[in-house]
Amino acid sequence: MKTLKHLFVRNLTWATALTKEDPAFFSQLSKQQTPEYLWIGCSDSRVPANQIIDLPPGAVFVHRNISNMVVHTDLNCLSVIQFAVEVLKVKHIIVCGHYGCGGIRAAMDGHRHGIIDNWLCHIRDVSRFNAEKLSRLEHDEKLNLLCELNVIEQVRNVCNTTIVKDAWNHGVDLSVHGWIYNIENGILKDLDACITSNEELEEKQRGSTCFRL
């Protein structure tokens, strides 16, 4: 039987080091969960939420899927957003993509990939919305821009959920951000897509089917 004992050894080393630094860390952490941030990110193993923004366990509520998507029929994602907004009372929702995303690349290549194609069709919609702009670029530039545009589209999708719209209608202080991460240097970039109210959302959507850079 394989038990991955080396990972348990690493877990013990990690927990021991944290306890040595702060003996009450885990006892306090176990009694409450009060993160200010909901992170919606890609499942890519190279994009770990807490480490990227250097925050400890308990500081970030996290949802991850292929290509950091927010799809209105995805009850998993919607349930996470509802719990974060209505129960945890987060102040910020961060949609974070990354350059060189494999899901974005697969959506662009025109090949069949199996069941994931049903998920990637949402990325292809973003590509279709921005076809003219993307058509002028070489492959790598196109990939990077589509990674950015996908983040911005998912910010809009978050804002258009009944959860977020209702929260804003009730005066909740909630901001939705769009960021992208560069795996090659570890640096985050703000895509200047922050929305803080239904009015801001309507203003950015007016006359456009997709936010554009």
Helices and strands as residue ranges (DSSP letters): H 5-21, H 25-29, E 37-42, H 49-52, E 60-65, H 75-82, I 83-87, E 92-98, H 102-108, H 117-129, H 131-135, H 139-159, H 162-169, E 175-182, E 187-190, H 198-205
